[in-house]
Amino acid sequence: MTLNTLYLLIAVLIPFAFLAWRKKISPHRPLVLAAAILGVLSIGLVLLPGMFWGIVLADAAILGLAIIDFVSLPRRPQFLVERTTGRVASLQKPHRAALTITNRSKRDVFVWVSDGVPEEMQADPEELPLILAAESRSSFHFEISASRRGLFRLTTVYLRVRSRLGLWSRQIEYPCESVIHVYPDMKQLSEYALLARTNRLNLIGMRRARRIGGDNEFERLRDYTPDDNYKYIDWRSTARRNKLTVRDFQANQSQRIIFLVDCGRMMTGEAAGVSLLDHAFNSMLMLAYVALSRGDQVGMVSFADTVHNYVPLRGGANQMNRLQHACFDRFPRMVESRYDDAFFYLASHCRKRTLVVLITNVIDEVNAHQLRSYLGNLVGRHLPLGVLLRDHAIFDAADVPVGAATAALHDESLYRAAAAAEILSWRHQVIRDLESQGVLSLDVFPESMTAPLVNRYLDIKARHLL
């Protein structure tokens, strides 16, 4: 008799299981708990056979409730979902988005809402429980952060709804198309602008370069701030306004700076969870913003096994948009970088004297030889600056305390430290060779590159090297 009852239950539940699989319906926790309790009681029939009919009645009651409650599950037409989000986001920065859900049914519904973001993105919160009132519209905000640059399409929003008694749950997918362009970190630009207006750039590691010479022209009068030099106070204006006033000078303008960004195998590593190329683009955009705000012209060439992008040298606010659009979907590739193609392209498109900033890495004699050759050939015609990114793994391996080295005479860490020290010594020699040829150099860790790079540019401007 027990087997017949079991067969009957299986025959009844098979259609529901098939429907649940097609419609993405699953038992909710109360139904699972009830079925588990009944299963335990059924096992107890071995000891108490007289409970058989009671268990059969309980099974029938639970099954009847499950069937009745199954019919009350909300359906797709009962909801309307819309997503609102900005088109432009910054790498690893929170990007605000909003979902608006309309409940067209005549009863309150408990739902779990989640946005189907791509794998490279993270939604916070990932899933949000909501109670949607009958015939109402609800909106909630969440934040999206992207782990890489590029164009992303958000295509689906998922609603998980409960039946009236809470015995069943259903997942409903709603197509909702949104496009987000993830650019390198642009929020640093607004931070720089804010600190520049209040003369607090030292908070982000940037220092004011001392002006050399007297060819800086008067630009404007402005209010005195505590960081200003007393000798720049304009006493006539101060007396007339009854307020301390200083003179601002503008540096030489309409100078030119072009970036050569390596997108080949040397830039495939990571630092602080971000690729070396992302760090390069972040620093490039910051320096471009600073240079454009000072009236200079900025351009870019990105290359790997061939030249990928070229942004001609121009000034003005729109140049930032061109630079951002040229690099937001550019990724490092495991190919050998063709420095010859990049520098030949530079020679054919840039003939006037320019500050050429090459951002790359040096890890072997192949690319070190090319750096010495091509950057050295620019000296005299242009002003080359080689930005070489450090590898944390090598520097950390070489940094072994004296006591630890003595204790590790027979440990492989000592041999790693010796190998790392030899690589660093070779790297230092490459940098000295570049400087002996007249090439400016900057040897920095990728995540802390921005401030030293901007400081070097300001120093070049102050010393009139261009």
C-alpha positions in Angstrom: 0.0 0.0 0.0 2.8 2.4 0.8 4.4 1.7 -2.6 1.1 2.4 -4.4 0.8 5.8 -2.5 4.4 6.6 -3.5 3.7 5.8 -7.1 0.6 8.0 -7.0 2.5 10.9 -5.6 5.2 10.5 -8.2 2.6 10.4 -11.0 1.0 13.6 -9.7 4.2 15.5 -9.2 5.8 14.6 -12.6 3.7 17.1 -14.6 4.4 19.8 -12.0 8.1 19.1 -12.1 8.1 19.4 -15.9 6.2 22.6 -15.7 8.5 23.9 -13.0 11.5 23.2 -15.2 10.1 24.9 -18.2 8.8 28.0 -16.3 11.7 28.1 -13.8 9.4 27.4 -10.8 10.8 25.7 -7.7 9.4 24.7 -4.3 10.0 27.4 -1.7 11.3 26.7 1.8 7.9 26.0 3.6 7.0 23.4 1.0 10.4 21.8 1.2 10.2 21.7 5.1 6.8 20.2 5.0 7.9 17.5 2.6 10.9 16.7 4.8 8.7 16.3 7.9 6.3 14.0 6.0 9.3 12.0 4.8 10.5 11.5 8.4 7.0 10.5 9.5 6.8 8.0 6.6 10.0 6.3 7.8 8.4 6.1 11.2 5.7 3.8 9.8 8.2 0.9 10.3 7.7 1.4 14.1 4.1 2.6 14.1 2.1 1.1 11.2 -1.1 2.5 12.6 -0.1 6.0 11.5 -0.4 5.1 7.8 -3.8 6.7 7.1 -2.9 9.8 9.0 0.2 10.3 7.0 -1.7 9.7 3.8 -4.2 12.4 4.8 -1.3 14.8 5.6 0.3 14.0 2.2 -3.0 14.7 0.5 -3.5 18.0 2.4 0.0 19.2 1.6 -0.4 18.2 -2.0 -3.7 19.9 -2.3 -2.4 23.1 -0.8 0.7 23.0 -3.1 -1.6 22.6 -6.2 -3.9 25.4 -5.1 -1.0 27.7 -4.2 0.8 26.8 -7.5 -2.1 28.5 -9.4 -1.5 31.7 -7.5 2.0 32.2 -8.7 2.5 35.7 -10.3 3.0 35.7 -14.1 5.2 37.7 -16.4 2.5 40.2 -17.6 1.8 41.3 -14.1 5.1 43.2 -13.9 6.9 45.9 -15.9 10.6 46.5 -15.4 12.7 49.5 -16.5 16.4 50.3 -15.9 17.9 53.8 -15.7 21.7 54.3 -15.8 24.3 56.6 -17.2 26.1 55.6 -20.3 29.6 56.4 -19.1 31.3 54.8 -16.0 34.8 54.7 -14.6 36.9 51.7 -14.0 36.5 50.2 -10.5 34.4 53.2 -9.4 30.7 52.9 -8.2 28.3 53.6 -11.0 24.8 54.5 -10.0 21.8 52.7 -11.6 18.1 52.4 -10.9 15.4 49.8 -11.4 11.7 50.8 -11.6 9.2 47.9 -11.2 5.5 48.3 -11.8 3.1 45.8 -10.1 0.0 45.5 -12.3 -1.7 42.9 -10.1 -4.4 43.6 -7.5 -2.4 42.1 -4.6 0.8 42.8 -2.8 3.7 40.7 -4.0 7.0 39.8 -2.3 9.9 39.8 -4.9 13.7 39.5 -5.0 15.2 41.7 -7.6 18.6 41.2 -9.2 20.2 42.8 -12.3 21.9 40.5 -14.8 25.2 42.3 -15.0 28.1 40.7 -17.0 30.8 38.7 -15.2 33.2 41.7 -15.3 30.7 43.8 -13.3 29.6 43.6 -9.7 26.2 44.9 -8.5 25.8 46.1 -5.0 23.4 44.8 -3.6 23.4 41.7 -5.8 19.8 40.9 -4.8 17.3 43.1 -3.1 14.0 41.9 -1.4 11.0 44.2 -2.0 7.3 44.2 -1.2 5.5 45.6 -4.2 2.1 47.1 -3.3 -0.9 46.3 -5.5 -1.1 48.4 -8.6 2.0 50.5 -7.7 5.4 51.4 -9.0 8.6 51.1 -6.9 12.1 52.3 -7.6 15.4 51.5 -6.0 19.0 52.4 -6.6 22.1 50.3 -6.6 25.7 50.6 -7.7 27.6 48.8 -10.4 31.4 48.6 -10.5 33.4 47.2 -13.4 36.7 45.3 -13.1 37.8 46.1 -16.7 37.2 48.8 -19.3 35.1 48.3 -22.4 31.6 48.3 -23.7 29.1 46.3 -21.7 25.5 45.5 -22.5 23.1 44.9 -19.6 20.3 42.8 -21.2 18.2 41.2 -18.4 16.6 41.9 -15.1 15.6 38.9 -12.9 12.5 38.9 -10.6 12.0 36.0 -8.1 8.4 36.0 -6.9 6.5 33.9 -4.3 3.1 32.4 -4.5 0.3 33.6 -2.2 1.1 31.0 0.6 4.8 31.1 -0.1 5.0 27.4 -1.1 6.4 28.1 -4.6 8.8 30.6 -6.1 9.3 31.5 -9.8 12.2 33.3 -11.5 11.0 35.7 -14.3 13.4 37.2 -16.8 12.7 40.6 -18.3 14.7 41.9 -21.3 16.0 45.3 -20.4 18.7 46.7 -22.7 21.3 49.2 -21.4 24.7 50.1 -22.7 27.6 51.2 -20.4 31.0 52.4 -21.6 33.5 51.8 -18.9 36.4 54.3 -19.3 39.7 54.5 -17.3 39.3 56.3 -14.0 37.9 59.7 -14.8 36.8 60.7 -11.3 40.4 61.5 -10.5 40.1 64.4 -13.0 37.3 66.1 -11.0 39.3 65.4 -7.8 42.3 67.1 -9.4 40.2 70.1 -10.5 38.8 70.6 -7.0 42.2 70.4 -5.3 43.8 72.7 -8.0 41.2 75.4 -7.3 42.0 75.3 -3.6 45.8 75.0 -4.0 45.8 71.6 -2.2 47.4 69.4 -4.9 50.0 68.2 -2.4 47.2 66.0 -0.9 47.5 63.7 -3.9 51.3 63.8 -4.2 51.6 66.6 -6.7 54.0 69.4 -5.9 54.2 72.9 -7.3 57.3 73.3 -9.6 59.5 76.3 -9.0 59.5 78.6 -11.9 62.9 79.2 -13.4 63.5 82.3 -15.5 61.3 85.3 -16.1 59.4 84.5 -19.2 56.2 83.5 -17.5 53.5 86.0 -18.4 51.0 87.6 -16.1 47.6 85.8 -16.3 45.2 87.1 -13.6 44.7 88.4 -10.1 43.1 86.2 -7.5 42.5 86.0 -3.8 45.4 85.1 -1.6 45.6 81.6 -0.1 47.9 80.4 2.7 50.2 78.5 0.3 51.0 81.5 -1.9 54.4 83.2 -1.9 54.4 86.7 -0.3 56.4 88.1 -3.2 53.5 87.6 -5.6 51.1 89.8 -3.6 49.9 92.7 -5.6 49.8 95.5 -3.0 48.0 98.1 -5.2 45.1 95.7 -5.8 45.2 94.6 -2.2 44.8 98.3 -1.1 42.1 98.9 -3.6 40.1 95.8 -2.7 40.9 95.8 1.0 41.7 92.1 0.6 45.0 90.3 0.0 45.4 89.7 -3.7 48.1 87.8 -5.6 49.3 87.7 -9.2 49.0 84.5 -11.2 51.4 83.7 -14.0 50.8 81.4 -16.9 53.6 79.1 -18.1 54.5 78.7 -21.7 51.5 77.4 -23.6 50.8 75.7 -26.9 53.5 73.1 -26.3 53.0 69.5 -27.4 52.9 66.2 -25.6 52.2 62.8 -27.2 51.8 59.4 -25.5 53.1 56.2 -26.9 51.2 53.5 -24.9 52.5 49.9 -25.2 49.6 47.4 -25.4 51.7 44.3 -25.9 53.0 41.5 -23.7 54.9 43.7 -21.4 51.6 45.3 -20.2 49.7 42.1 -19.5 50.6 41.9 -15.8 48.6 43.2 -12.9 49.2 45.5 -9.9 46.6 46.1 -7.2 44.1 44.0 -9.1 44.3 46.2 -12.2 46.2 45.5 -15.4 49.4 47.6 -16.1 47.7 49.0 -19.2 44.8 50.3 -17.1 47.2 52.1 -14.8 48.9 53.5 -17.8 45.7 54.9 -19.3 44.6 56.3 -15.9 47.9 58.2 -15.5 47.9 59.3 -19.2 44.4 60.8 -18.9 45.4 62.7 -15.7 48.5 64.1 -17.3 46.5 64.9 -20.5 43.9 66.8 -18.4 46.7 68.8 -16.6 48.4 69.6 -19.9 45.2 70.6 -21.7 44.2 72.8 -18.8 47.5 74.6 -19.2 47.0 75.3 -22.9 49.1 72.5 -24.3 48.3 70.1 -27.1 48.0 66.4 -26.4 47.9 63.3 -28.6 48.2 59.5 -28.3 49.5 56.4 -30.2 48.6 53.0 -28.8 50.4 50.0 -30.3 51.2 46.3 -29.9 52.1 44.2 -33.0 50.8 47.1 -35.0 49.5 50.7 -34.4 46.0 50.5 -33.0 44.9 54.0 -32.3 46.2 57.5 -33.2 44.7 60.6 -31.7 46.2 63.7 -33.4 47.8 66.4 -31.3 45.1 69.0 -30.4 44.2 71.2 -27.6 40.8 72.2 -26.0 38.3 70.4 -23.8 37.0 68.1 -26.5 40.4 66.4 -26.8 39.8 64.7 -23.5 36.7 63.0 -25.0 38.8 61.8 -28.0 41.5 60.4 -25.7 39.0 58.6 -23.5 37.1 57.1 -26.4 40.4 55.9 -28.0 41.5 53.9 -25.0 38.4 52.7 -23.2 38.1 49.4 -25.3 41.8 48.8 -25.7 43.3 45.8 -23.9 46.8 44.2 -23.6 47.6 41.4 -25.9 50.1 38.6 -25.7 52.1 39.7 -28.7 55.5 41.2 -29.2 55.3 45.0 -29.4 56.6 46.5 -32.7 58.4 49.6 -31.5 59.7 50.2 -35.0 56.2 50.6 -36.4 55.2 52.9 -33.5 58.2 55.2 -33.8 58.0 55.3 -37.6 54.3 56.2 -37.3 55.3 58.9 -34.8 58.0 60.3 -37.2 55.6 60.6 -40.1 52.8 62.3 -38.1 54.7 64.4 -35.6 57.5 66.6 -37.0 57.6 69.6 -34.5 59.4 69.3 -31.2 57.3 67.3 -28.8 57.5 65.7 -25.4 57.2 62.0 -26.3 56.0 59.9 -23.3 56.5 56.1 -23.8 54.7 54.0 -21.1 55.9 50.4 -21.1 57.8 47.8 -19.1 61.3 46.4 -19.5 61.8 42.7 -18.7 64.4 41.3 -21.1 67.2 42.4 -23.5 64.9 42.4 -26.5 62.7 45.3 -25.5 65.6 47.0 -23.6 67.6 47.1 -26.8 64.6 48.6 -28.7 64.0 51.2 -25.9 67.7 52.4 -26.1 67.6 52.5 -29.9 64.3 54.2 -30.6 64.2 56.6 -27.6 67.8 57.5 -28.1 67.1 58.4 -31.7 64.5 61.0 -30.7 67.0 63.0 -28.6 67.5 66.4 -30.2 64.5 66.3 -32.4 62.0 65.6 -29.6 62.2 65.3 -25.8 61.7 61.6 -25.0 60.5 60.4 -21.6 60.5 56.7 -20.8 58.1 55.6 -18.1 59.1 52.1 -17.0 56.7 50.2 -14.7 58.1 48.2 -11.8 57.1 44.6 -11.0 56.2 44.1 -7.3 57.1 40.4 -7.5 60.7 41.2 -8.4 61.2 44.0 -5.9 59.5 42.0 -3.1 61.7 39.0 -3.8 64.9 41.1 -3.6 63.9 42.8 -0.4 65.2 40.1 2.1 66.2 41.4 5.6 69.8 40.6 6.6 68.7 38.4 9.5 66.3 36.5 7.3 69.0 36.0 4.7 71.4 34.4 7.2 68.7 32.1 8.5 67.8 31.1 4.9 71.2 30.0 3.6 69.7 26.7 2.5 66.3 28.1 1.6 65.2 28.7 -2.0 64.0 32.2 -1.1 67.7 33.3 -0.9 68.3 32.1 -4.4 65.1 34.0 -5.6 66.4 37.1 -3.8 69.8 36.8 -5.6 68.1 36.3 -9.0 65.8 39.3 -8.3 68.7 41.5 -7.3 70.5 40.6 -10.5 67.5 41.5 -12.6 67.1 44.9 -10.7 70.8 45.6 -11.3 70.4 45.0 -15.0 67.2 47.1 -15.0 69.0 50.0 -13.3 71.8 49.8 -15.9 69.2 50.0 -18.7 67.8 53.2 -17.1 71.3 54.7 -16.7 72.0 53.9 -20.4 68.9 55.8 -21.4 69.8 58.8 -19.3 73.3 58.9 -20.7 71.8 59.2 -24.2 69.7 62.2 -23.0 66.4 60.3 -22.5 64.4 61.3 -19.4 63.2 58.3 -17.4 60.7 57.6 -14.7 60.9 54.2 -12.8 57.7 53.8 -10.8 55.2 51.2 -9.5 52.1 51.2 -11.6 49.6 52.1 -8.9 51.6 55.1 -7.8 52.5 56.4 -11.3 50.2 59.3 -11.7 51.6 61.9 -9.3 55.3 61.3 -10.3 54.4 61.6 -14.0 52.5 64.8 -13.5 55.3 66.2 -11.3 57.9 65.3 -14.0 55.7 67.2 -16.6 55.5 70.2 -14.4 59.2 70.1 -13.8 59.8 70.0 -17.6 57.6 73.0 -18.1 59.3 74.9 -15.3 62.8 74.2 -16.6 61.7 75.1 -20.2 63.1 71.9 -21.6 60.6 71.9 -24.4 
